[in-house]
């Protein structure tokens, strides 16, 4: 695979992860405005908006997954590296590879669950109780976010093993 292809893949993954994060951010902005409106109508007008609670609850679910890929691409997950720092290079490599495998398996499981839920809600036509919004519209962004996340993890795993192969070649070439 050429460097041009790799840089295109990285750029595409970065843009996809950023798009998911921005989508999640726009949902949060929408929720903040709608909740503020709900508080205003309840206390200033004395007529509570009964849709605001269900809407914000339904919108929380896609938001929970929207930033996963972006955080992963930016290496923003909390880590404890004290043990890794004292391990020999070869052991550290395999511990990091195992960690990436665990992340990939969890991501694949969540992607499968969101795929299954998207199909089931699409087939059933299930809708929210008060708003009557089709629930498939809440599962589709989760599925998209999980696909992007899994692609980012797969890319990181490939990079991890390529970097190790390069480091091994550099050590043996000396």
N, C-alpha and C positions, 0 to 999 in steps of 0.2 A: 504494500500500500504506500503510495507516494505521500510526501509531506503535504502536498497541496490538498489531497483527499482528506488527510487527517485534520488539517486546519479548517477545511470546509465543514467537516463533521463537528469539530469543536465549536465553530461559529454557529452552526445550526442548533446544536444542543444548548449553547448559551442563550441564543435568541428564544428558543422554545421554553427554556426554564424561566427566563425573564418574562415572557408572555404569560406563563402560568402565574407567576408571582404578581404581576401587574393586574391580572384578572382577579386574583384573590384580594389585592389591595382595593380595587374598585368595588368589590362586593362589600368590603369592610366600610368603605366610604358611604355606600348606599345604605348599609345597616345603620350607621351613625346618624345619617340624615333622617331615616325613617323612624328610628327610636326617638330622636329629638322631637320630631313631629308628633309621635305618640304621647310623649310627656307633655308637650304643649297642649294637645287636644284634651288630654285627661284633666290637667290642672287649670289651664286658662279658659278653656271652652266648656269644661264639665261634660265632655262627650268623648269617652275613651275610644281609640281606634282599636277595635278587637282583632284586626289583621296583623298588627305590628308584632305581636308575640310569636305567632306562628311563622310569619315571614322571616324574622331574624333567626328563629330556631332552625328553620329549613336551610337558610343561607349559611349557617355556621358549618355545616357538613362539608360543602365544597371548599370553604376557606381553610379548613383544617389540613387539606392535602395540597392546596395550591402552591405553597412555598417549599415543598419538600425538595424538588429538583433544584431550585435556585439555591437553597441552603447547602445542598450536597455539592453542587458545582463550586460554590464559594468556600467549601470546607468549613462551614459554619456550625457544624454539630459539635457539642462539647465532647472533649476527649481527655482521657487521663493517659499521659504519655510517659509517666515516671518509669514504669516497667519497660516500656519499649525502648527508652533511651539507654538502658543498661544491657539490653540483650545483644548478642552478636548479630551481625547483619543478616545472616541466613535465617536465623530464628525469627528475627523481627519481620523479615519479608513474609514468612509463612503465617505469622500471627496476623499481620495486616491483610494478607490474602484471605485468611479464614474470616476475619471481620467483614471484609467486602462480600464474601460468600453469604454470610448471615444476612447482611443488608439486602443483597440481591434476592434471597429466598423470601424474606418478609415482603419486599416490594412486589415480587411475582405473585405472592399469595394475595396481597391487597389488590393487585391488578386483576387477578382472576375473580375475586369477590366483586369488585366494581363492574367488571364485564358481565358477570352473571346477574347482578342486580339491575344493570342497565337493560339487559335483554328481557328480564322478567317484568320490569315496570313498563317497558315498551309494549310487550305483548299484552299485558293485563290492562294497560291504560289507567293504572292507579293514579289518583290525584290527592293532593292535600285536602284535609277536612274542611277548612274554612275558606281558603283562598281558591281552591279547586284548580291549583296549578298542577300540571302533570309532573309526577315525581321523577320521570326519566330525565327532566331538565336539571335535576340536582345530582343525578348519577353520572351524566355525560361529562361534566367538568372533572369529576373525581377520576373517571376512567382516563381521560386525557392527561391529567396530572400524573397518574400512576404510570402510564405508558412513557411519558417524558422522563419520569424518575428512573424507571427501569432501563431506559436507553442510556441515561447518564451513568448509572451504576455499571452497566456493561462496558461502556467506554472507559470508565475508571479502572475496571479490572484488566482490560486490554492494555491500558497505559501502564498499570502496575507491573505486569509481566514483561512488557517491552523495556521498561526502564531497568528492571532487574537483569534482563538479558544484556542490555547495553553495559551496565555496570560490571557484569561478569566478564564480558568481552574486554572491557578496559583493564580489569584486574589481571586477566590471563595474558594480555598483550604486553604487559610491562616486562 
